[in-house]
Amino acid sequence: MNGVIIIDKPEGWTSQDVCAKLRGLFREKRIGHGGTLDPMATGVLPVFLGRATRAAQFSENSDKTYVAGMRLGIVTDTQDITGRVLSERENSVTTDDINAVLPCFLGELEQIPPMYSAVKIGGKKLYELARKGQEIERAPRRITIRSIELAGCECGDFLITVTCSKGTYIRTLINDIGVFLGCGACMSSLRRTVAAGFSIDKAVPLSMLINASEDERRACVSPTDSVFAAYPAVSIGGRALALALNGNEFRAPCADGRYRVYSESGEFILFGECRDGSMKTIKSFFEVQSI
């Protein structure tokens, strides 16, 4: 089975746990996700089935939106509430204080990956070293915060909404905001509301999928080309199609840019880029000998 299903990941599950469960439910070995969520996080997790796994990389590279809880006055070794408390202090930060600080975190920033992360340095994952009590120097990475704003309060924690580029650690962002405020902070909750262009209102709760019939599950799977819905479509046939199916460039009457490319029968063939009337495959999605 080919396609993408948008899961509302529950708390306590890893992204790989979700994929393993779906392998059994759909009886499909080729399953992958687009953008890891930590176990404590919930929300939008695009999962790709069959040939659609080739689209996962485009999901991972997309901007994402989160609603995160920010608990002031507490600093932990993991930068979230699951970690060991390193310091705790009283604070009198107000919503006005938060609103004054957040604009300082807009735009391009340098962010140092947390020790409790899957980033590899010297062939070792940082969290493996952190669990041994080791801390090593990490080079900062360039990230982009497209938008950040205060979304309210919940159970004594401030809530912020963040839209950001690939590779952004929200818990590190919150830790840095705490440093800026002078009281420290850790992430108390995290919910991803947008990923790969899919919003939370399109997501299916995992529990519902587990209890659904086979037909109901299949109805939740969107076609592979939905990942590229923001790009224009073009249809090809004849020699152009023959060339495309063999991985060659082909002529296309298109302006420069990226396109969804279909056969004349309507099958999604590839995601491509056109330059000077010549289309080059970025990633193909047709099943071999399907046409």
N, C-alpha and C positions, 0 to 999 in steps of 0.2 A: 504493500500500500504506500502511495506517495502523497505527501502533503504536509501541512503545518497545523499544529493544534496549540492554541494559546491556553496554558494552564495557569490558574490562580494557585501558586504554590503555597501550601500550608506551612506554618511554623513547625520547626523540628525536623523537616525533611531537607536533605541535600538535593542539589539539582540532579546529581547522578542517581539518587534514590528514586526520583520521579521518573527518569528515563528507564531505569530498571523495571519499575512497575508497569510502564507503558509497553515495554517489550513483551511482557506477558499478556497484557490486555489485548494488544493488537497482533500478537504473534508475529512480530516484525523485529529482526535482528538489527537492522540499520536504523538506529534512533540516536539523535544527538540534540543538544540544547543550544540556544543562542544567548549566552551571557549568564555566568554563574551567579546564583544568589546564595548567601550564607544561610545556614540552617535557621537562624533566628528571623530571617527576612521572609516576607510573604509577597505575593503579587505576581505580576506578569512574567511568565517564563515561556518563551517560544520553544516548542519542541518539534523537531523535524523528523519525518518518517520516510524511509525508503530513499529514493533518488533525491528527495528534497533536502537530505542532509547536506547536499552540496551548497545549499543556500545559507547554512548556519553562519558562515563567516561574515556575511553581509549584515546579519542580525547583531553579531558581536560588535561590529564596528560602528553601529548606529548610536545616536544620542539616546539617553534614557532619562526618565523623570521619576523622582522618588518623593515620598512623604516620610520624613524621618523625625523621630523623637529625640530631643536634646535635653539631657539631664545635667543641669549646671551644678558645679561644686564638687563633682566626683571625677577622678581620673583613674583609669584602669590600664592594665598592661595590654589588653586587647582593643582598647579604645571603645568598647561597648560594655553593656551591663553584665555580660557573661564572664568578664575577666576578673582578675584579682585587683582589688582596690589598692591603688598606690598612694592616693591622697584624697582627703575629704575636707571641705571647708564651707562655712556659711557664706551666703551671698545675698545681695539685695538687688540683683539685676531686674530691670523692668522691660516691658515690651518696647518702650521708647529706646532703651539701650540696645536691644537686639536690632531694631529697625535701623538704628544709626550705624551699626557695625556691618550688617550683611552686605551692603554695597561694596565694601572693601574686598569681598571675595568673588566679585563678578569678573568675567573675562578670563584671559590666560593666566594660569598660576603654575608655580612649581610645587609639586607635592611629593613628599618622601613616603614611599610605600610602608605600611606598618609591618612590624616583625611578624605578627600573626596574619600572614597572607601567603598565597601560593606562588608568589614571585620567586623565581630561581636566581640564585647568585652562586657562581662556581659549581653549578650542577646540583645544588641543595635548595630545597624549598625553605623559605624563611620561617614558616611556622614549625618546621621540624627542628630548626636551630633554637627557636624561641622556647619550645617545649623542653629543651635541654638547659634552659637558663642562659642561652647565649644571645648576644645582640651584636650585630655587625653593622658597619657603615653601609648605607644605601644611597645611591645617587638619586637626586630628585628627578621626577618625571613631569613633562609638560601636560597639563590638562586644561580644559576650558569649561568654565561654569557659565552656561548660557543665561540662566535666570536663577535667582534665589530670593525667597521671600518668606516672611513669617506667616504661618497658616493657622495659628491659634495656640491653645494650650490644652493639655489632656493629662489628668491625674498628676498635676504639678510639673509636668515637662512641657517645654516649648516644642511646637511642631513647625518644621520648615519644609517648604517644597523646593526641590532642586532639579533643574534640567542640566545635564552635563554630558561631557564627551566620554568616549570609551576610556577605561582605565582609572576612572575617578573612584576613590574610596570615600564613601560618605562618612564613615566613622572617623577617618582622618581629618576630613573637612570639619566635622563637629569638634574634634579635639583641638584643631587649630583655632576655631572660633572661641573655644574656651580659654585658650592661651591669650588671645587678643582681648578678651573680656577681663582677664586677670583672675578668674575664679576656677578655671578648668571646666571640662565638660566631657561627657561620654554619650554615645548613642544608646538610646533606650528602646527604640523600635525602628523598623525599616519596612516600608511597603513600596514596591516598584509599581508605578501606575501606567507607564508607557515604555515599550521597548520594541525596536524594529518597526515602528509605526503602528503597533497594535496597542490599544488602550485597555484598561482594566475591565471596561464594560463588555469587552469581547472575550474575556477569559472565562474558562470553565473550571469550577472547583474540582480538585482532584477526587474528593469524596463522591461527587456526583458521577464522575466518569467511572469510578470503580463499581458503583451500583447500577450503572446503565446497561441496557442490552447492547448487543453487537451493532445493531442498526443505529441505535442512538449514539453510540461512540463514533461510528463512521460519519454520522451527520455533523459531528463537531469538528471534523477535519476540513480545513480550508485548502484550496488548491495551491500548489507551489508558487504560482505566479503572483499570489496575493502579497508575497514579501516585496515584490517590485511594483506594487500598485501605483506608486508615485511617478513612475516613468511611463512615457508614451509607448504605444504598441504599434508594431508593423507586421504585416503578413508577407510571406515569401513562398515561391513555388519554383518549379522547373529547375534550371541550372543553379540558381541561387540556393535553393533548398539542398540540392545534391552537394554543393560545395560546403554548406553549413554542416551537413551531417558527417562530413569527412574532416571537420575541424579547420576548414580553409576560410579565408576572407571571401566576401562576396559583395557584389554591387547592390546598393540599396538607395532608393530615392528619398533620402532623409537628410535633414539638417544635422550638423555636428551635435553629438550628444549620446546619451545612453538610452537603450530601448529594450522592451520586451519583444521578443521575436517569436512569431507563430507560423506554423504551416498553414496552407490555404484551408485545410480541414479543421483548423482551430486548435491544434495541439501546441502547447508551449514548448518551444525548441531550445531557446537560449536567452541569456541576458548578454547583450552586446554593446559595443561602442562604435559609433559611426564617425569617420573622419574623411572629409573630401569625397563623400559618396561611397566609401568602402566600409563595410561592417566587419568588425573583428569580434570573435567570441571572447567574452570575459569568463563565462561559465555556462556549460551546456546542461540541459535537463531532460533531453529525450532519452527514452529507453532504447538501447541498441536494438536495431532491426524492428523498431516499433512502427516505422513508416515505410 
